Amino acid sequence: MGACASGSAPDRESTVWTLRDVAKVAGQPTEVVGAPTVAGSGADTGFVFDGKADGVFVPVNPIEGWSAFTIEVRFKPDGTGGEEQRFLHIEDGLKRRVLLETRVTPDKQWAFDTFLFQDAEHKLTLLDRKLLHPTDRWYWVALVYDGRKMSHYIDGVLELEGEVAFAPMAAGRTSIGVRQNRVSWFKGAISESRFTPAALPPARLRKE
């Protein structure tokens, strides 16, 4: 297993958040809620969240002003976490938001849930609870928006897509491990997030 996309070098325009210090992300001091830790070794080092009260808030919107974008996250969901969890939430001052979420089943599987919200008339959830994956292992997940269509992928494989209008976001902030109103806590580990100002094709998405 590895953290690199098959056959591709790192994207020069990508913003990479390597999660190794809960007190600072992307060169910015963070707001730490609860007691998230850093654990693991090598590429598997990352933030670990307890699913109850741990979160990290970063005072930047990494996709500010982008009309198309790709968000990739390498994470490991814990099978003993709650049913509905938010592990990445970006929101701007106009309440436009992007969320990456899980739905965890009692038999330790999870479904990927992604959400774009511009306003009450322009929003989209991508979720199929039948598309399940084992918990307690590492995955690369991706949300891709091309200016018209939103798609999401697990380890480079397309799961769902749909059309939605979503204007470029303004300045805002990002929460890791929890929704920004401090509900739907994530249990598990997150090692890296990547933000690219383009809709990457599947061949360029990162995978385990």
VOBA-1610 file (N, C-alpha, C; in pm, whole numbers, padded with zeros to 5 digits, always signed):
BEGIN
Met+00084-00119+00000Met+00000+00000+00000Met+00087+00124+00000Gly+00035+00233-00056Gly+00108+00357-00057Gly+00015+00473-00068Ala+00070+00591-00050Ala-00012+00711-00053Ala-00005+00782-00188Cys+00061+00723-00286Cys+00081+00792-00412Cys-00016+00743-00517Ala-00057+00834-00602Ala-00140+00796-00714Ala-00058+00711-00809Ser-00126+00616-00870Ser-00058+00525-00960Ser-00005+00600-01081Gly+00128+00594-01101Gly+00189+00647-01222Gly+00188+00797-01236Ser+00172+00872-01126Ser+00169+01017-01140Ser+00251+01082-01030Ala+00312+01195-01064Ala+00384+01274-00966Ala+00286+01361-00890Pro+00328+01419-00778Pro+00238+01508-00705Pro+00194+01624-00794Asp+00069+01665-00780Asp+00016+01775-00859Asp+00075+01906-00808Arg+00140+01980-00897Arg+00209+02102-00856Arg+00113+02206-00799Glu-00010+02207-00849Glu-00104+02308-00805Glu-00182+02264-00682Ser-00162+02144-00636Ser-00238+02096-00521Ser-00188+02159-00392Thr-00281+02187-00304Thr-00249+02225-00167Thr-00255+02098-00084Val-00147+02064-00017Val-00139+01939+00058Val-00133+01968+00207Trp-00224+01908+00280Trp-00222+01915+00426Trp-00178+01780+00479Thr-00054+01771+00522Thr-00002+01650+00585Thr-00025+01665+00735Leu-00107+01580+00790Leu-00156+01601+00927Leu-00064+01533+01028Arg+00026+01615+01084Arg+00125+01563+01179Arg+00131+01645+01308Asp+00062+01758+01312Asp+00067+01846+01429Asp-00071+01908+01447Val-00143+01869+01552Val-00279+01919+01569Val-00283+02069+01596Ala-00172+02126+01640Ala-00168+02269+01672Ala-00146+02357+01549Lys-00105+02297+01437Lys-00079+02377+01317Lys-00108+02293+01192Val-00190+02347+01103Val-00222+02284+00975Val-00210+02390+00867Ala-00147+02356+00757Ala-00130+02450+00645Ala-00059+02577+00690Gly+00030+02564+00788Gly+00103+02679+00839Gly+00022+02771+00927Gln-00100+02730+00958Gln-00190+02812+01038Gln-00210+02752+01177Pro-00213+02834+01280Pro-00249+02782+01412Pro-00394+02738+01412Thr-00421+02626+01473Thr-00555+02569+01472Thr-00627+02593+01604Glu-00757+02568+01602Glu-00835+02557+01725Glu-00856+02408+01749Val-00805+02358+01859Val-00816+02216+01891Val-00927+02196+01993Val-01020+02105+01960Val-01131+02073+02049Val-01110+01932+02101Gly-01129+01911+02230Gly-01105+01780+02287Gly-00957+01750+02292Ala-00921+01625+02262Ala-00780+01585+02272Ala-00740+01492+02158Pro-00754+01537+02032Pro-00706+01453+01922Pro-00556+01433+01934Thr-00509+01317+01892Thr-00368+01284+01904Thr-00308+01261+01765Val-00176+01245+01762Val-00106+01204+01641Val-00046+01067+01669Ala-00075+00971+01583Ala-00027+00835+01604Ala+00002+00770+01470Gly+00069+00653+01474Gly+00102+00580+01354Gly+00247+00597+01317Ser+00285+00539+01203Ser+00423+00550+01155Ser+00422+00564+01004Gly+00525+00633+00952Gly+00535+00651+00808Gly+00413+00720+00750Ala+00368+00671+00635Ala+00251+00730+00569Ala+00124+00714+00651Asp+00125+00620+00744Asp+00006+00595+00826Asp+00001+00683+00951Thr+00091+00778+00963Thr+00085+00874+01073Thr-00024+00976+01043Gly-00103+01011+01144Gly-00206+01111+01122Gly-00277+01147+01250Phe-00377+01234+01235Phe-00460+01272+01348Phe-00554+01156+01383Val-00572+01132+01512Val-00663+01028+01560Val-00771+01095+01644Phe-00896+01065+01612Phe-01011+01127+01677Phe-01093+01022+01751Asp-01149+01060+01867Asp-01218+00963+01951Asp-01366+00945+01919Gly-01421+01023+01827Gly-01561+01008+01792Gly-01658+01066+01893Lys-01607+01137+01991Lys-01692+01192+02097Lys-01674+01343+02115Ala-01550+01389+02114Ala-01526+01530+02146Ala-01401+01586+02081Asp-01342+01515+01984Asp-01216+01558+01923Asp-01239+01624+01787Gly-01176+01738+01767Gly-01182+01803+01638Gly-01071+01904+01623Val-01040+01941+01498Val-00939+02041+01468Val-00999+02140+01368Phe-00994+02269+01402Phe-01049+02375+01317Phe-00935+02456+01258Val-00937+02471+01126Val-00833+02543+01053Val-00895+02671+00997Pro-00834+02789+01021Pro-00898+02915+00983Pro-00880+02954+00837Val-00888+02858+00747Val-00877+02886+00604Val-00975+02799+00526Asn-01014+02849+00410Asn-01091+02771+00313Asn-00996+02736+00199Pro-00952+02611+00189Pro-00851+02575+00089Pro-00902+02577-00054Ile-01033+02586-00075Ile-01087+02590-00212Ile-01151+02725-00243Glu-01116+02827-00167Glu-01172+02961-00188Glu-01150+03008-00332Gly-01258+03052-00397Gly-01250+03109-00530Gly-01243+03010-00644Trp-01245+02882-00617Trp-01230+02781-00722Trp-01365+02744-00782Ser-01375+02747-00914Ser-01499+02707-00983Ser-01505+02557-01007Ala-01390+02492-01005Ala-01380+02346-01015Ala-01273+02303-00915Phe-01288+02183-00862Phe-01193+02141-00759Phe-01200+01991-00736Thr-01094+01940-00675Thr-01088+01802-00627Thr-01040+01805-00483Ile-01112+01738-00396Ile-01073+01722-00256Ile-01046+01575-00233Glu-00926+01543-00187Glu-00888+01405-00158Glu-00848+01394-00011Val-00890+01288+00052Val-00859+01264+00193Val-00817+01119+00211Arg-00707+01099+00282Arg-00666+00964+00319Arg-00704+00943+00465Phe-00789+00843+00489Phe-00841+00825+00624Phe-00868+00678+00654Lys-00886+00650+00783Lys-00916+00515+00829Lys-01032+00523+00928Pro-01154+00489+00885Pro-01269+00496+00977Pro-01268+00379+01075Asp-01300+00409+01199Asp-01306+00308+01305Asp-01445+00244+01305Gly-01450+00113+01314Gly-01577+00041+01309Gly-01665+00057+01430Thr-01613+00118+01537Thr-01693+00137+01658Thr-01744+00280+01671Gly-01733+00358+01565Gly-01782+00495+01568Gly-01933+00503+01551Gly-01986+00623+01564Gly-02129+00645+01549Gly-02175+00624+01405Glu-02306+00620+01387Glu-02359+00593+01253Glu-02328+00706+01155Glu-02354+00830+01193Glu-02334+00944+01104Glu-02215+01027+01153Gln-02114+01039+01068Gln-01993+01111+01107Gln-01949+01205+00995Arg-01900+01322+01033Arg-01843+01418+00938Arg-01693+01427+00964Phe-01613+01398+00863Phe-01468+01403+00886Phe-01400+01521+00819Leu-01467+01590+00726Leu-01414+01714+00671Leu-01530+01806+00637His-01524+01929+00684His-01631+02027+00662His-01566+02160+00629Ile-01593+02211+00509Ile-01547+02342+00466Ile-01669+02432+00454Glu-01663+02551+00512Glu-01777+02643+00504Glu-01726+02786+00493Asp-01795+02867+00411Asp-01755+03006+00396Asp-01850+03099+00470Gly-01824+03229+00459Gly-01904+03326+00531Gly-02046+03340+00481Leu-02076+03284+00363Leu-02210+03286+00307Leu-02285+03156+00336Lys-02230+03072+00421Lys-02289+02944+00462Lys-02286+02838+00352Arg-02213+02865+00243Arg-02192+02759+00144Arg-02095+02658+00203Arg-02119+02533+00176Arg-02037+02433+00245Arg-02016+02306+00163Val-01911+02236+00202Val-01873+02106+00147Val-01852+02012+00265Leu-01912+01894+00259Leu-01892+01797+00367Leu-01857+01660+00311Leu-01762+01594+00376Leu-01730+01454+00350Leu-01765+01377+00476Glu-01843+01270+00458Glu-01905+01203+00572Glu-01899+01051+00555Thr-01926+00982+00665Thr-01945+00837+00660Thr-02078+00800+00723Arg-02129+00685+00681Arg-02241+00620+00746Arg-02193+00480+00785Val-02179+00455+00914Val-02119+00331+00964Val-02230+00237+01009Thr-02217+00109+00971Thr-02318+00009+01006Thr-02275-00070+01130Pro-02370-00138+01196Pro-02335-00217+01315Pro-02234-00329+01287Asp-02227-00376+01161Asp-02133-00484+01129Asp-02000-00431+01076Lys-01968-00306+01113Lys-01837-00245+01086Lys-01808-00232+00936Gln-01904-00173+00868Gln-01885-00130+00731Gln-01926+00018+00722Trp-01887+00081+00613Trp-01921+00223+00599Trp-01956+00257+00455Ala-02043+00356+00441Ala-02078+00413+00311Ala-02029+00557+00307Phe-01988+00601+00190Phe-01937+00737+00170Phe-02053+00831+00138Asp-02054+00945+00204Asp-02158+01047+00187Asp-02089+01180+00160Thr-02123+01244+00049Thr-02068+01376+00019Thr-02181+01474-00004Phe-02155+01602+00025Phe-02261+01703+00022Phe-02205+01837-00022Leu-02271+01898-00120Leu-02243+02036-00160Leu-02368+02119-00135Phe-02350+02236-00075Phe-02463+02324-00045Phe-02427+02466-00082Gln-02500+02520-00180Gln-02486+02662-00214Gln-02598+02742-00147Asp-02722+02695-00164Asp-02838+02755-00099Asp-02949+02651-00103Ala-03068+02689-00055Ala-03177+02592-00045Ala-03217+02533-00179Glu-03193+02607-00287Glu-03230+02560-00420Glu-03118+02487-00492His-02999+02497-00442His-02883+02438-00510His-02800+02360-00408Lys-02829+02232-00398Lys-02758+02145-00305Lys-02769+02002-00355Leu-02676+01918-00313Leu-02677+01779-00358Leu-02607+01691-00256Thr-02671+01580-00222Thr-02612+01473-00141Thr-02588+01353-00230Leu-02470+01294-00222Leu-02441+01167-00288Leu-02421+01062-00180Leu-02513+00966-00175Leu-02506+00859-00075Leu-02585+00739-00124Asp-02525+00623-00120Asp-02593+00496-00143Asp-02550+00402-00031Arg-02640+00377+00061Arg-02607+00296+00178Arg-02578+00150+00144Lys-02602+00109+00020Lys-02570-00027-00022Lys-02425-00040-00068Leu-02359+00071-00093Leu-02218+00068-00136Leu-02130+00074-00012Leu-02102-00043+00042Leu-02035-00054+00172Leu-01891-00102+00158His-01809-00060+00255His-01667-00094+00258His-01629-00129+00402Pro-01534-00219+00422Pro-01492-00254+00558Pro-01428-00134+00628Thr-01454-00120+00755Thr-01388-00018+00835Thr-01248-00066+00876Asp-01177+00018+00950Asp-01049-00018+01013Asp-00939-00050+00912Arg-00942+00019+00798Arg-00833+00014+00702Arg-00828+00150+00632Trp-00714+00177+00568Trp-00693+00306+00503Trp-00758+00312+00365Tyr-00811+00428+00334Tyr-00870+00456+00203Tyr-00832+00597+00160Trp-00825+00617+00029Trp-00828+00750-00030Trp-00968+00774-00083Val-01031+00881-00039Val-01161+00919-00093Val-01146+01053-00164Ala-01235+01078-00260Ala-01227+01203-00336Ala-01365+01256-00367Leu-01380+01387-00357Leu-01496+01460-00407Leu-01445+01547-00521Val-01507+01533-00639Val-01465+01606-00758Val-01582+01691-00807Tyr-01555+01820-00832Tyr-01658+01908-00889Tyr-01599+01978-01012Asp-01668+01964-01127Asp-01614+02019-01252Asp-01681+02148-01297Gly-01759+02209-01208Gly-01832+02329-01243Gly-01977+02302-01278Arg-02010+02175-01293Arg-02147+02134-01325Arg-02185+02006-01253Lys-02092+01913-01247Lys-02120+01780-01193Lys-02032+01751-01074Met-02091+01692-00973Met-02019+01646-00854Met-02009+01494-00861Ser-01891+01441-00831Ser-01868+01296-00831Ser-01790+01261-00706His-01807+01137-00660His-01717+01093-00553His-01664+00953-00578Tyr-01543+00933-00526Tyr-01463+00814-00556Tyr-01404+00757-00428Ile-01381+00626-00430Ile-01304+00560-00325Ile-01191+00484-00392Asp-01068+00517-00353Asp-00948+00458-00413Asp-00954+00463-00566Gly-00995+00578-00617Gly-00996+00602-00760Gly-01111+00543-00837Val-01205+00478-00768Val-01319+00414-00833Val-01444+00500-00813Leu-01508+00536-00923Leu-01629+00617-00916Leu-01741+00541-00847Glu-01808+00609-00752Glu-01926+00551-00689Glu-02054+00621-00734Leu-02059+00753-00719Leu-02182+00826-00748Leu-02149+00960-00811Glu-02247+01017-00884Glu-02231+01149-00941Glu-02367+01212-00966Gly-02369+01343-00975Gly-02492+01414-01002Gly-02464+01560-01031Glu-02556+01628-01098Glu-02538+01767-01134Glu-02589+01860-01025Val-02515+01969-01002Val-02554+02069-00904Val-02480+02199-00934Ala-02549+02312-00917Ala-02483+02441-00928Ala-02415+02474-00796Phe-02288+02513-00804Phe-02212+02544-00683Phe-02111+02652-00718Ala-02138+02775-00674Ala-02052+02889-00707Ala-01921+02883-00629Pro-01817+02947-00680Pro-01691+02953-00604Pro-01714+03008-00464Met-01649+02947-00367Met-01669+02984-00228Met-01587+03107-00190Ala-01632+03175-00086Ala-01560+03288-00028Ala-01466+03238+00082Ala-01403+03330+00152Ala-01318+03293+00264Ala-01399+03221+00371Gly-01335+03130+00441Gly-01406+03055+00543Gly-01309+02975+00628Arg-01357+02863+00681Arg-01272+02778+00763Arg-01306+02632+00738Thr-01221+02546+00790Thr-01232+02402+00770Thr-01226+02332+00905Ser-01314+02235+00923Ser-01303+02150+01042Ser-01267+02009+00999Ile-01181+01946+01077Ile-01136+01809+01054Ile-01181+01725+01173Gly-01253+01617+01145Gly-01295+01527+01253Gly-01430+01558+01313Val-01497+01661+01264Val-01627+01698+01321Val-01695+01801+01231Arg-01828+01805+01238Arg-01902+01912+01173Arg-01874+02043+01247Gln-01886+02155+01179Gln-01845+02281+01241Gln-01933+02325+01357Asn-02056+02273+01365Asn-02138+02302+01483Asn-02119+02199+01594Arg-02012+02122+01582Arg-01967+02029+01686Arg-02068+01918+01717Val-02115+01857+01609Val-02194+01735+01618Val-02137+01638+01514Ser-02182+01514+01515Ser-02141+01413+01417Ser-01990+01392+01417Trp-01935+01366+01536Trp-01791+01348+01556Trp-01740+01223+01483Phe-01622+01235+01426Phe-01559+01124+01354Phe-01470+01043+01447Lys-01477+00911+01434Lys-01387+00822+01506Lys-01298+00750+01406Gly-01167+00770+01421Gly-01073+00709+01329Gly-00952+00797+01311Ala-00881+00777+01200Ala-00757+00850+01174Ala-00763+00915+01037Ile-00696+01030+01024Ile-00684+01102+00897Ile-00539+01143+00882Ser-00476+01104+00771Ser-00333+01131+00755Ser-00303+01246+00660Glu-00390+01270+00562Glu-00357+01371+00462Glu-00483+01418+00391Ser-00483+01546+00355Ser-00588+01602+00269Ser-00520+01679+00156Arg-00579+01672+00036Arg-00523+01740-00080Arg-00635+01816-00151Phe-00603+01936-00196Phe-00702+02023-00260Phe-00643+02072-00392Thr-00710+02043-00503Thr-00659+02075-00636Thr-00762+02160-00709Pro-00720+02273-00772Pro-00815+02362-00839Pro-00854+02315-00979Ala-00891+02188-00990Ala-00933+02129-01116Ala-01007+02000-01084Ala-01091+01958-01178Ala-01159+01829-01164Ala-01066+01721-01218Leu-00995+01654-01129Leu-00899+01553-01172Leu-00971+01432-01232Pro-00917+01375-01340Pro-00973+01251-01394Pro-00941+01135-01302Pro-01017+01025-01312Pro-00994+00911-01222Pro-00850+00861-01220Ala-00784+00862-01335Ala-00647+00810-01341Ala-00550+00890-01256Arg-00585+01015-01224Arg-00494+01099-01145Arg-00533+01105-00998Leu-00640+01037-00961Leu-00679+01036-00821Leu-00590+00941-00742Arg-00566+00976-00619Arg-00480+00894-00535Arg-00557+00773-00483Lys-00482+00668-00459Lys-00545+00541-00418Lys-00447+00462-00334Glu-00502+00369-00255Glu-00418+00282-00173Glu-00356+00174-00259
//
